[in-house]
Amino acid sequence: MHSISRRKIVGAGAGLAAAPFAPALAQPAANWPSRPVRLIVPYAAGGPSDILARAVQAPLQAALGQPIVVENRPGGGAIIGTETAARAEDGHTFLVADSPHTIIPAVQARVPYDPANDFRPITLFGAVSMVLMVNPALPARSLAEFIASAKARPDAVTFGSSGVGSLTHLLPEWLGLITGAKFTTVPYRGSGPALLDVVAGQINAIFSSTLSAAGPLRDNQVRPLAVAAPSRIPTLPEVPTMREGGVDLVCGNWWGVLAPRSTPPQVAARLESALGEAIDHPAVRDRFVALGIEARPRGAAPFAELLSAEFATWARVARDAGVSVQ
């Protein structure tokens, strides 16, 4: 057993309750929407997905002329809420998805929906870059020094993660695959407790977003070593990219809206347009800037390209690292 991150565990997807089906879309797509529009957030209230969904709620309601209901359906590591959206047939129910949507099929053999084929992409909200952060007491002050110390002491450098099979778990695995370094990943019940233990010095490092780690970064409670972005980011202009440090690793956490595959194309196009208006609303732009949300190409086509690339990337990383959740 190489580390705790390699152990197979019993996944949280078992025993999911069947989602109630709504009546099939009856009116012509030209009359859509004819009733409140439901945005399912597959996480508890107060998290990033919930915050972003509620940020666009009012302007999206103005654009569509119908109430926008943000519905939190947490459980099963996002599987419960995602399955609810996948099975919806009313033409008015959509999913607020994030990066784990493309990770779940890579680490779990049995998922009660097809993450790639049961949905059609609408548009991205935006994304945040993932940052490699360490406790300030760690001697390493650059990515190269960090990797060298991990190679000198295999499995001695500890990474916190938000759970086995999560984005923050697979990123250290990916870093190890690229560099040949061996880390020990320690799963927590969420990235918040893991980040707190990095600050406290209980573990050495974590991959976290600028959104989740804004406070510790501001207060110098963690030391950012590298950002996994194509270029340096405005919120941390002094921090080099992973590529500048010699590691070809680019990854962000993104948020976007997916529609059930049964959604008529005209409805998907109308929602895509309305979401574009909502995201461009000055109040939403200001909110996203304050949260450090980075603009990304919007629309169905760029989102589809991103999803395809990420499904392939995480399948390869999970396979090569031997990560699975059963």
N, C-alpha and C positions, 0 to 999 in steps of 0.2 A: 504494500500500500504506500504510494508515494506521498500523499498528503490527504488532509481531510477533504480537499476539493475533489478528489477522484472517487469518493465513495458514492455508490448508488444508493439513493434514498427513495422512500415511498413518496410519490408526488401528491400534491394537494388536489389533483384533478379528479380523484375518485369520488363517486357518490354525488355527482352534480345533479341538482334538481333540473328537471326538464323545463325549459323556458316556455311561457305561455305564448302561443301564436296569436297575432292579431289578424283581423280580417284582411284578405288580399286587397291590393290596391284596386279600387273600383272605378274611380273617376279618371278622365283623360289626363295625361301628364301636363297638358296645357293649363289645367285648373289647379295644379299643385302649387303650394300646399293648401289643403282644404281643412286642416285640423292642426293642433299643436305638433311641433316637430320635436322629437325626443333625441337628445344626445346622450348616449350611454357612456359613462366613465367607469371602466372596470376596476376602479380603486376607491378607497374611502375618501370622504370629503377632506379638503385641505391640502392634498398633494399637488404636485405640478400639473398633472393632467386636469384635475378639477379646477385649479386656478386659471388655467388657460381657457378651458371651456367656458367658464363664467365670465372671463374677460370679454369674450366675443358675443355673449348671450344677448345683451341689449341691442347692439348694432345689427346683429343677425336677425333679430326679431323685427327690427325696423325695415330691413331689406326684404324680408319674406312676408311681412304682414300677418304673421301668426305667432302665438307664444312659442318660445323656445324653452323646453324643459330639460335641465341637466339632471340626469338620474345616475346616482352612484350605485353600482352593483359590484362591490368588492368580493373577493374570494377566489381561491384556487390559483393564486398568482396571475390574476387577470382573466382566467379561463371562463369563469362563470358569466361575467358581464359580456365578454366577447362572444360566447355561445348564444347568449340572449339576442345580441345584435345580429348574429349570423342567421338565426332562425326567424327573425322578424319578417313579416310579409305584408306590412301595412303601407309600405312606401314612405313612411314618416319617421322611421327609426334608424339611427346611424351610430357609428362607433367612434369615440375619440381614442385612437390607438397611439402607442409609442413604441420605442425600439424593442421591448420584449415581445411584441407581436411576431417579429421575425426570428426571435431566439427560441420561442417555445417549441416549434416543430423540430428544431435541431437537437434539443435535449430531452424531449418527451416522445416516446414511441406512440402513445395512445392519447390523442387529442380529439374531443368530440365534435370537431369542425375542421375544415380545411383552411388554414390561415391564408394560403395563397389563392385558392380558387373559389372560396365562399364569399369573397368580398371584391368590390371594385373600388379603386382609389379615387378620392375626390380631390383633396389638396393637402399640402403641408401647412401647418401653422408656422412652424419654425423649428429651430434646434438650438442646443447648447453643446459646446465642446466638452469633451471629457479631459480631465487634467490629472496627471500623476502627482500626488501630494504625499509628503512624508512628515513625520514628526520632526520638529526643528532640532531635536537632540541627535538625530541620525547624522553621522559625519558627512554622508554624500551630499554634495552641493550641485551636482549635475547628473543628467541621465547616465552618462558614461560611468561616473563614479558609482552610481547606484547599481548598475548592471555588474560592474566589476566586483562590488562587495557581495552581490548575490552569487556570483560564480565562485567566489572564494569560499563561500559558506553555503553550500547547497541546502535548500529548504529552511535555512535559518531566518531569512527575511520573510516577515509575515505581512500579508495583505488582508484587509477587511473587505467583506462583500455583503451585499444585501440578501444573500441566500444562494444555495447551490443552483447553478444554471442561470443565474442572473447576468445582466450586462456587466456589473462590477465584479463578477466572478470570472466571466470569460475573458475579460480584458487582461488580467494578469496571466491567464493561461496563454493567450495569444502572444503577449510580450515574451513569455518563456519560450514559446515555439520559435519565435523569430530570432531570439538572442542566444538560446541555449542555456539561459539561467533557470534555476529551479527555485520556485517560491512555495511557501505554505499559505494557502488561503483559508481564512477563518470565516465561516458563514454567520451572519447576524440576522435578526428579524427586522430587516430594513437597513437602508444605508445610513440613516441618522445615528443609530447606536454604534455602527461601525466607525463612523467619522468621529464620534465622541471618544472612542477608544484610541484612535490615532492621536487626537489632541492630548489625551491623557498619557500617551506613551505605552499603552498596553499592547499595541501592535504598531508595526513600522509604517505602513503605507496604505494608500487607497487610491483607486480611480474614482473621482467624483466630478460632477458637473459644477460649473461656476455658479449655477443657480442654487444647488443644494449646499454648497460650501461657501456661500457669500460671506457669512459671518466670520468663520475661522480664517478665511483668506484676508479679510479686512483687518482682523485683529492679530495677524501674524502668528496664529496658533498652529498653522501648518505651513510647510515650505513647498511651493509648487516647483516641480523640476522640469516638466515638459507638458505641452498641450498636444492632444491627439487631433490636430486640425491641419488642414492643408497649408495654412499660413498663420502667422501670429494673430491673436484676437485682441480687439480693442480693450476689453476689460483687464487683460494681463499682457500688455505690450512688451514687457521686459522678459517674459518667459518664452524660451525657444520652443519650437515645435519638436515633436518626436523625430521627424525627418532631419531637422537640423542636428539632432543628437545622434544621427546615424541609424535610426530605427524606422522602417517604413510601416508605420501604423497610424491610420487615420480613422477616427471613430467619434461620432457624436450621439447624443440622445435626442431623438426627434419626436415631434407630435404632429399628428395629422388626422383627417377624418376619412373613414372608410364607410362604404355603403354595402348592404347585403347585395349579393350578386343578382338577385331578382329585381333590383331597382331599375326602372326604365331609364334608358340613356338620357332622355330629355329631363328627367328629374335630377339625375346626377349632374348634368350640365347647369341646371338652374341653381342647384345648391353650390356648385363650384363657384359660380359667378357671385352669389350672395355672400359666400364666405370670403371671397376676395374683397368685396366692399367692406365687410366687417373688419377684416384684418387691417385694411387701409384707413379705418376710422382714426382720427387723431388721438382719441383717448386710448384706443387699443395700442396704437404705435408707441405712445408714451409709456404705457404699462409694460409692454414687451421690452422696451429699452431699459426700463428700471430693473426688470428681472434678468437682463443680460441675454434675452432671446435673440438669436442671430437670424437674420433674414435668409431664407433659402428659396430657390426657384419654386414657384407655386403652380398649381394645376395638376390635372390627372396624369399627364404624360411624364413629367419629372418625378412625380411621386411613384409611379409604376416602375420607373428605372431604379429608383432607390430601393424599393421593396425587393425587386428581383436580385439586385446586387447583395443586399443584406441577407436574404434567405440563403444564398450561396455561400457567403462568407461565414456565417455562423454555423452552417452545416459542416463546413470544412474544419473550423476551429474546434467545435465540439467533438467531432470524430477524431481529429489528430490528438486532442488533449485527453480523450477518454472520459468526457463528461456526459453523464446521463442521469435523468430523473425518471423514476418509474412509479 
